[in-house]
Amino acid sequence: MFNSIFDSSTAGMDIQTALIAAGASLLMGLILAVSHKISSRHTTKGFLVTLTVLPLLVMAVMIMINGNLGTSIAILGAFSLIRFRSIRGNARNLLSIFFAMMIGLSAGMGHVMFGAIITIIGVVAMIFFSCTPILEPNKKERVLKIVVPEDMDYTEIFDDVFKKYLSRAELITSKTINMGSLYDLTYNVRLKSGIKEKDLMDDIRVKNCNLRVSLSQPIQEEEL
């Protein structure tokens, strides 16, 4: 079932076999690109086109080097390093790039059926995990930023407020701003169930002389 469609050597490959491998590479790449578009909040047409065509290019490299897996991995590894040095990729983009390379490698070795089955399983998994709450971080996690005067001892002044509204509060950074006249504090916090964010911010404003207070979602890279 998973036998290669190529002969023992790709050097004697006929045009029909090459077209089958090329068509399969493009089709699986297109399926991957569509699944990435569905499961990713932010993407571009250029990146989707890359995911579609990359398996074909990888397959062509495999055929040109006569199916030598070690040489192909070395060459494609160099290509990927060039790409990732120039463009910062998040976890989902990295996954899709390596997925596309796997498709191209399988097609380049002639294992089209194996590549198709893995593509279907992988695409279903990507869409499933992106559309369900499984593996999602705690939605009560927040980033709390508080500005206080330089003469205020901030180490304990907010303890009673935190105990009332938060189940966890961890000071991440503290830095001076406005020529050293203010401290900017950043906490990772977890809200208790049923509390109102406005009430938390209002109680903090009473203690920090009504200076700036912000409560936001954690900045996270887009992941599966």
Sequence and secondary structure as in RCSB ss.txt:
>XXXX:A:sequence
MFNSIFDSSTAGMDIQTALIAAGASLLMGLILAVSHKISSRHTTKGFLVTLTVLPLLVMAVMIMINGNLGTSIAI
LGAFSLIRFRSIRGNARNLLSIFFAMMIGLSAGMGHVMFGAIITIIGVVAMIFFSCTPILEPNKKERVLKIVVPE
DMDYTEIFDDVFKKYLSRAELITSKTINMGSLYDLTYNVRLKSGIKEKDLMDDIRVKNCNLRVSLSQPIQEEEL
>XXXX:A:secstr
    SS S GGG  HHHHHHHHHHHHHHHHHHHHHHHHH SS  HHHHHHHHHHHHHHHHHHHHTTT HHHHHHH
HHHHHHHHHHHS   HHHHHHHHHHHHHHHHHHTT HHHHHHHHHHHHHHHHHHHHSSTT   TTEEEEEEEEET
TS TTTTTHHHHHHHEEEEEEEEEEEETTTTEEEEEEEEEE TT  HHHHHHHHHHHTTT  EEEE        
